[in-house]
Amino acid sequence: MGLKIEYETPAGIPCPDAYALISGLRVEKQEVKDDGDDSNIHHDFLVSYNGKIYFNQEMRKENRSPVGGVNGQFILSEGDKKNHYNILKQAYLHLKDTDEMFANAEDC
């Protein structure tokens, strides 16, 4: 899975059909005190991800170097039962919901 986006490199090169993909995920279990109460603790799972942006999907298939990257993190949610166990899918959804550059991204 990847995302098709419009992207401009830091050097100003336009990439109208850029291809972004998440290449790494890490999950960290954290203890959280409810209302600061030491006796009432729950656990959150912090997901950190990073990704690569290629000039286009063909450059990715040819194993060329990426032209950019992306990073993000979110607390793993149980809200959407359809995607609850698919952390990678949740990372793509988070990216599309929180980064303006990915708001109109096409799944590919």
C-alpha positions in Angstrom: 0.0 0.0 0.0 1.1 3.5 -0.7 -0.3 7.0 -1.4 -0.1 9.1 -4.5 0.4 12.8 -3.7 1.6 16.0 -5.2 5.0 16.8 -3.6 7.7 19.4 -4.0 11.2 18.4 -2.9 13.2 20.7 -0.6 15.2 21.7 -3.8 11.9 22.9 -5.4 11.5 20.0 -7.9 7.8 19.3 -8.4 6.7 15.7 -8.2 3.0 15.7 -9.4 2.7 11.9 -9.0 4.8 11.3 -6.0 4.5 7.9 -4.2 4.6 7.8 -0.4 4.8 4.7 1.7 5.3 4.0 5.4 8.5 2.0 5.8 8.8 1.6 9.5 6.5 1.3 12.6 7.3 1.1 16.3 4.9 0.6 19.2 5.7 1.6 22.7 3.5 0.6 25.7 3.1 3.5 28.2 1.6 3.6 31.6 -0.8 6.5 32.1 -2.1 7.7 35.4 -5.8 8.5 35.3 -6.3 12.0 36.7 -2.9 11.9 38.3 -4.0 9.1 40.6 -1.2 6.5 41.1 -3.7 3.8 42.0 -5.7 4.1 38.8 -3.4 3.4 35.8 -4.2 2.4 32.2 -2.0 1.6 29.3 -1.7 3.5 26.0 0.2 2.2 23.0 2.1 5.0 21.2 2.7 4.2 17.5 5.6 6.0 15.8 6.1 5.7 12.1 8.3 6.9 9.3 8.0 6.8 5.6 9.7 7.6 2.3 8.5 9.7 -0.6 9.5 8.7 -4.2 9.3 10.8 -7.3 6.7 8.3 -8.5 5.7 4.7 -8.1 7.9 3.6 -11.0 11.0 5.0 -9.2 10.0 3.0 -6.1 9.7 -0.2 -8.1 13.1 0.5 -9.6 14.5 0.8 -6.1 15.6 4.4 -6.7 16.4 6.8 -3.8 13.5 8.6 -2.2 13.1 12.4 -2.7 11.7 13.0 0.8 10.3 11.5 4.0 7.6 11.7 6.5 7.3 11.0 10.3 4.3 10.8 12.7 2.9 9.2 15.8 -0.5 8.5 17.4 -2.1 6.6 20.2 -3.4 3.3 19.0 -7.2 3.4 18.9 -9.8 0.7 19.3 -12.5 2.9 17.9 -12.6 1.5 14.3 -12.9 -2.2 14.9 -12.4 -2.8 11.1 -8.8 -1.5 11.3 -8.1 -2.1 14.9 -5.5 -4.8 14.4 -4.1 -3.3 11.2 -1.6 -0.8 12.7 -0.2 0.0 9.2 -3.6 0.9 7.9 -4.2 3.1 11.0 -0.8 4.9 10.3 -1.9 5.7 6.8 -5.3 7.0 8.0 -3.5 9.1 10.6 -1.2 10.5 8.0 -4.1 11.4 5.7 -6.1 13.0 8.6 -3.3 15.1 10.2 -1.0 16.2 7.4 -2.4 18.7 4.9 0.0 17.4 2.1 -1.8 14.0 2.4 -5.4 15.2 2.8 -6.2 14.4 -0.8 -3.9 11.5 -1.3 -5.0 8.6 -3.4 -4.5 5.0 -2.1 -2.5 2.9 -4.5 
